[in-house]
Amino acid sequence: MKDPQVDLQPALVAAARASAAVGAVIGTGEACRFYDRAPANPTYPMATLGPMQTVPDYTGCGALPEVFVQIDCWSTAVGFREARTLARALAQALDAALTVTGWTVAIHAVQSIDTRREADNLTSRAILRLRYVLRPAA
């Protein structure tokens, strides 16, 4: 089975970097603070691509893998507002039929947005969870 995560990841990054709503919080284009791996001394707010999980299609209906994506939104501003605002902007940008090389997005959905305070009691994190069902392109 071809791994859809390999093709989905750049589509997620491109959509986030192209979004004006995301850009208003963390920048656009190459200056966008949306990382696969955060820098050693990051500038906040920022978002990081978290774990991804692919569940193969075992229904016999065809090759329609589901991909679950976690995106972490980080902020050191007081309260949760900035992290939640970023998560909402990313949810709007990524709950879409993204252009994914080799695939067609059949289903896309925001599953949840959770917020929490990190152990340092200064950093807020909003955790965005997304679901995509992909169909191999013809």
Backbone as CSV, one residue per row, in Angstrom:
resi,resn,N_x,N_y,N_z,CA_x,CA_y,CA_z,C_x,C_y,C_z
1,MET,0.844,-1.184,0.000,0.000,0.000,0.000,0.891,1.249,0.000
2,LYS,0.568,2.162,-0.859,1.266,3.440,-0.898,0.909,4.210,0.373
3,ASP,1.890,4.857,0.988,1.662,5.582,2.246,1.112,6.981,1.959
4,PRO,-0.156,7.241,2.247,-0.738,8.544,1.948,-0.189,9.673,2.825
5,GLN,0.390,9.338,3.967,0.950,10.383,4.838,2.057,11.164,4.137
6,VAL,2.850,10.453,3.343,3.969,11.076,2.635,3.456,12.175,1.698
7,ASP,2.321,11.939,1.061,1.752,12.903,0.125,0.855,13.926,0.810
8,LEU,0.234,13.543,1.914,-0.666,14.453,2.622,0.093,15.553,3.360
9,GLN,1.233,15.229,3.949,1.968,16.213,4.750,2.282,17.495,3.978
10,PRO,2.870,17.441,2.767,3.129,18.708,2.074,1.857,19.464,1.701
11,ALA,0.767,18.748,1.478,-0.511,19.418,1.183,-1.013,20.181,2.403
12,LEU,-0.847,19.596,3.581,-1.243,20.271,4.825,-0.416,21.541,5.027
13,VAL,0.884,21.425,4.853,1.774,22.568,5.046,1.446,23.670,4.039
14,ALA,1.247,23.304,2.770,0.942,24.295,1.733,-0.372,25.011,2.024
15,ALA,-1.389,24.277,2.437,-2.688,24.896,2.735,-2.593,25.822,3.936
16,ALA,-1.854,25.419,4.954,-1.694,26.270,6.143,-0.950,27.548,5.782
17,ARG,0.116,27.420,5.009,0.935,28.581,4.651,0.215,29.533,3.696
18,ALA,-0.790,29.038,2.988,-1.533,29.870,2.036,-2.736,30.564,2.675
19,SER,-3.103,30.183,3.883,-4.305,30.713,4.530,-4.064,32.095,5.149
20,ALA,-4.917,33.046,4.788,-4.824,34.389,5.373,-5.138,34.349,6.865
21,ALA,-6.095,33.522,7.274,-6.455,33.431,8.696,-5.304,32.869,9.517
22,VAL,-4.644,31.847,8.991,-3.468,31.287,9.671,-2.352,32.326,9.657
23,GLY,-2.165,32.968,8.528,-1.120,33.973,8.384,-1.253,35.121,9.364
24,ALA,-2.478,35.471,9.708,-2.700,36.558,10.666,-2.157,36.213,12.050
25,VAL,-2.000,34.920,12.330,-1.517,34.480,13.643,-0.047,34.069,13.601
26,ILE,0.364,33.308,12.567,1.735,32.769,12.550,2.491,33.030,11.251
27,GLY,2.001,33.911,10.409,2.703,34.245,9.180,2.305,33.364,8.013
28,THR,2.705,33.769,6.816,2.369,33.025,5.606,3.633,32.637,4.857
29,GLY,3.454,31.798,3.865,4.573,31.388,3.011,5.697,30.754,3.807
30,GLU,6.921,31.005,3.369,8.089,30.425,4.035,8.294,30.968,5.448
31,ALA,7.725,32.134,5.739,7.857,32.715,7.083,6.831,32.147,8.064
32,CYS,5.934,31.309,7.577,4.899,30.721,8.437,5.549,29.816,9.482
33,ARG,5.154,30.000,10.731,5.702,29.197,11.832,4.862,27.928,12.031
34,PHE,4.797,27.110,10.970,4.136,25.809,10.987,5.215,24.796,10.641
35,TYR,5.584,23.982,11.616,6.771,23.144,11.495,6.452,21.659,11.580
36,ASP,7.268,20.869,10.893,7.299,19.428,11.096,8.104,19.175,12.376
37,ARG,9.184,19.922,12.523,10.024,19.863,13.727,10.331,21.301,14.125
38,ALA,9.912,21.681,15.315,10.091,23.061,15.776,11.571,23.387,15.940
39,PRO,11.947,24.644,15.710,13.342,25.035,15.930,13.698,24.986,17.416
40,ALA,14.985,24.995,17.708,15.455,24.901,19.098,14.966,26.063,19.952
41,ASN,14.926,27.254,19.406,14.447,28.440,20.130,13.299,29.055,19.346
42,PRO,12.104,28.471,19.474,10.993,28.903,18.629,10.430,30.272,19.015
43,THR,9.803,30.891,18.034,9.034,32.103,18.254,7.573,31.683,18.348
44,TYR,6.900,32.146,19.370,5.494,31.808,19.576,4.626,32.968,19.115
45,PRO,3.397,32.677,18.722,2.762,31.368,18.589,3.323,30.615,17.380
46,MET,3.084,29.317,17.403,3.523,28.458,16.302,2.665,27.201,16.308
47,ALA,2.775,26.436,15.232,2.080,25.157,15.132,3.081,24.096,14.697
48,THR,2.882,22.886,15.192,3.730,21.766,14.797,2.859,20.604,14.335
49,LEU,3.352,19.931,13.321,2.686,18.734,12.848,2.968,17.629,13.844
50,GLY,1.920,17.063,14.405,2.070,16.010,15.404,1.962,14.636,14.765
51,PRO,1.576,13.669,15.567,1.467,12.296,15.052,0.425,12.185,13.940
52,MET,0.698,11.261,13.028,-0.254,10.906,11.983,-0.447,9.398,12.033
53,GLN,-1.648,8.955,11.737,-1.952,7.524,11.734,-2.714,7.198,10.457
54,THR,-2.302,6.136,9.780,-3.036,5.651,8.620,-3.703,4.341,8.979
55,VAL,-4.998,4.254,8.670,-5.765,3.030,8.883,-6.162,2.523,7.499
56,PRO,-5.639,1.364,7.099,-5.978,0.842,5.776,-7.471,0.534,5.675
57,ASP,-7.970,0.510,4.449,-9.361,0.151,4.194,-9.459,-1.367,4.097
58,TYR,-10.137,-1.963,5.065,-10.310,-3.408,5.063,-11.736,-3.809,4.707
59,THR,-12.520,-2.869,4.176,-13.923,-3.171,3.885,-14.102,-3.900,2.568
60,GLY,-13.065,-3.907,1.735,-13.186,-4.530,0.430,-13.789,-3.600,-0.608
61,CYS,-14.067,-2.368,-0.216,-14.666,-1.394,-1.138,-13.619,-0.726,-2.006
62,GLY,-12.376,-0.969,-1.755,-11.312,-0.330,-2.521,-10.269,0.241,-1.600
63,ALA,-9.285,0.852,-2.204,-8.176,1.412,-1.432,-8.544,2.814,-0.967
64,LEU,-9.190,2.919,0.173,-9.589,4.205,0.742,-9.034,4.327,2.161
65,PRO,-7.740,4.561,2.290,-7.176,4.670,3.636,-7.662,5.926,4.352
66,GLU,-7.805,5.799,5.663,-8.110,6.946,6.514,-6.805,7.419,7.135
67,VAL,-6.615,8.733,7.159,-5.433,9.294,7.782,-5.896,10.251,8.868
68,PHE,-5.404,10.024,10.070,-5.705,10.875,11.213,-4.478,11.733,11.491
69,VAL,-4.684,13.019,11.623,-3.600,13.990,11.755,-3.788,14.788,13.036
70,GLN,-2.713,14.993,13.752,-2.727,15.880,14.925,-1.829,17.075,14.632
71,ILE,-2.345,18.261,14.911,-1.558,19.483,14.798,-1.618,20.177,16.150
72,ASP,-0.448,20.519,16.674,-0.357,21.180,17.972,-0.116,22.667,17.759
73,CYS,-0.925,23.479,18.426,-0.826,24.939,18.333,-0.310,25.443,19.676
74,TRP,0.800,26.159,19.652,1.521,26.553,20.857,1.486,28.059,21.048
75,SER,1.321,28.491,22.288,1.305,29.915,22.601,1.843,30.137,24.010
76,THR,2.520,31.270,24.180,2.954,31.670,25.522,2.204,32.923,25.978
77,ALA,1.194,33.328,25.193,0.349,34.450,25.613,-0.489,34.007,26.814
78,VAL,-0.872,34.950,27.641,-1.691,34.635,28.812,-3.034,34.079,28.349
79,GLY,-3.443,32.976,28.944,-4.729,32.355,28.609,-4.625,31.459,27.387
80,PHE,-5.781,30.953,26.970,-5.841,30.018,25.843,-6.229,30.681,24.531
81,ARG,-6.608,31.941,24.563,-7.186,32.589,23.379,-6.310,32.471,22.126
82,GLU,-5.029,32.764,22.226,-4.164,32.742,21.054,-4.039,31.330,20.477
83,ALA,-3.842,30.341,21.332,-3.731,28.955,20.862,-5.043,28.499,20.225
84,ARG,-6.171,28.849,20.806,-7.471,28.483,20.241,-7.719,29.194,18.917
85,THR,-7.330,30.460,18.831,-7.503,31.214,17.590,-6.705,30.568,16.464
86,LEU,-5.485,30.162,16.760,-4.649,29.488,15.771,-5.264,28.150,15.376
87,ALA,-5.723,27.381,16.337,-6.338,26.079,16.036,-7.570,26.257,15.156
88,ARG,-8.388,27.250,15.440,-9.582,27.505,14.637,-9.198,27.890,13.208
89,ALA,-8.183,28.744,13.057,-7.734,29.148,11.721,-7.200,27.945,10.939
90,LEU,-6.426,27.106,11.596,-5.910,25.910,10.930,-7.041,24.944,10.586
91,ALA,-8.012,24.809,11.468,-9.155,23.936,11.191,-9.894,24.404,9.941
92,GLN,-10.096,25.712,9.825,-10.780,26.250,8.639,-9.966,26.014,7.376
93,ALA,-8.650,26.172,7.464,-7.796,26.003,6.286,-7.650,24.538,5.873
94,LEU,-7.683,23.635,6.835,-7.360,22.236,6.555,-8.569,21.312,6.459
95,ASP,-9.743,21.786,6.870,-10.966,21.001,6.698,-11.456,21.260,5.278
96,ALA,-10.712,20.691,4.311,-10.952,20.975,2.902,-10.474,19.802,2.051
97,ALA,-10.955,19.775,0.830,-10.484,18.781,-0.134,-9.146,19.284,-0.673
98,LEU,-8.108,19.062,0.099,-6.763,19.535,-0.239,-6.279,18.899,-1.539
99,THR,-5.331,19.560,-2.181,-4.685,18.992,-3.358,-3.535,18.113,-2.869
100,VAL,-3.736,16.810,-2.966,-2.764,15.836,-2.479,-2.266,15.037,-3.684
101,THR,-0.986,15.140,-3.972,-0.403,14.451,-5.119,-0.680,12.951,-5.046
102,GLY,-1.303,12.432,-6.109,-1.573,10.997,-6.197,-2.860,10.550,-5.526
103,TRP,-3.583,11.482,-4.928,-4.790,11.136,-4.167,-5.893,12.159,-4.400
104,THR,-7.115,11.715,-4.144,-8.273,12.600,-4.082,-8.816,12.511,-2.661
105,VAL,-9.071,13.655,-2.047,-9.639,13.664,-0.696,-11.126,13.382,-0.822
106,ALA,-11.555,12.214,-0.340,-12.966,11.818,-0.402,-13.746,12.384,0.779
107,ILE,-13.129,12.386,1.948,-13.772,12.898,3.169,-12.726,13.679,3.944
108,HIS,-13.131,14.813,4.494,-12.270,15.594,5.377,-13.125,16.106,6.517
109,ALA,-12.575,16.074,7.721,-13.354,16.503,8.879,-12.442,16.881,10.037
110,VAL,-12.875,17.883,10.786,-12.234,18.208,12.063,-12.854,17.266,13.083
111,GLN,-12.026,16.528,13.788,-12.538,15.621,14.801,-12.658,16.287,16.156
112,SER,-11.667,17.104,16.509,-11.733,17.771,17.816,-10.676,18.858,17.903
113,ILE,-10.899,19.759,18.831,-9.898,20.734,19.243,-9.904,20.724,20.766
114,ASP,-8.784,20.323,21.351,-8.634,20.276,22.811,-7.621,21.325,23.225
115,THR,-7.769,21.850,24.425,-6.775,22.790,24.941,-6.262,22.298,26.277
116,ARG,-5.019,22.649,26.541,-4.414,22.286,27.830,-3.270,23.228,28.148
117,ARG,-2.923,23.282,29.392,-1.766,24.044,29.847,-0.622,23.045,30.003
118,GLU,0.553,23.421,29.516,1.711,22.546,29.617,2.272,22.569,31.041
119,ALA,3.197,21.664,31.324,3.747,21.513,32.677,4.445,22.762,33.194
120,ASP,4.962,23.606,32.290,5.627,24.828,32.743,4.632,25.879,33.250
121,ASN,3.343,25.610,33.064,2.255,26.490,33.502,2.289,27.852,32.793
122,LEU,3.065,27.964,31.729,3.167,29.202,30.954,2.757,29.012,29.497
123,THR,2.903,27.799,29.008,2.638,27.511,27.609,1.268,26.859,27.457
124,SER,0.491,27.402,26.535,-0.817,26.825,26.208,-0.687,26.029,24.924
125,ARG,-1.471,24.956,24.843,-1.476,24.136,23.625,-2.905,23.809,23.254
126,ALA,-3.229,24.043,22.015,-4.486,23.583,21.444,-4.138,22.436,20.502
127,ILE,-4.829,21.331,20.640,-4.556,20.137,19.849,-5.699,19.956,18.855
128,LEU,-5.366,20.090,17.584,-6.330,19.949,16.497,-6.186,18.552,15.920
129,ARG,-7.309,17.845,15.820,-7.293,16.503,15.228,-8.186,16.506,13.994
130,LEU,-7.613,16.015,12.894,-8.297,15.994,11.604,-8.346,14.574,11.062
131,ARG,-9.332,14.327,10.214,-9.477,13.012,9.571,-9.649,13.219,8.065
132,TYR,-8.887,12.432,7.310,-9.003,12.445,5.861,-9.175,11.017,5.364
133,VAL,-10.101,10.831,4.436,-10.222,9.558,3.717,-9.777,9.869,2.290
134,LEU,-8.791,9.113,1.834,-8.161,9.390,0.545,-8.435,8.266,-0.456
135,ARG,-8.607,8.670,-1.692,-8.810,7.718,-2.797,-7.640,7.898,-3.752
136,PRO,-6.999,6.810,-4.174,-5.917,6.965,-5.156,-6.428,7.672,-6.397
137,ALA,-5.642,8.609,-6.920,-6.021,9.332,-8.135,-6.024,8.359,-9.309
138,ALA,-6.913,8.600,-10.225,-7.045,7.702,-11.393,-5.882,7.873,-12.340
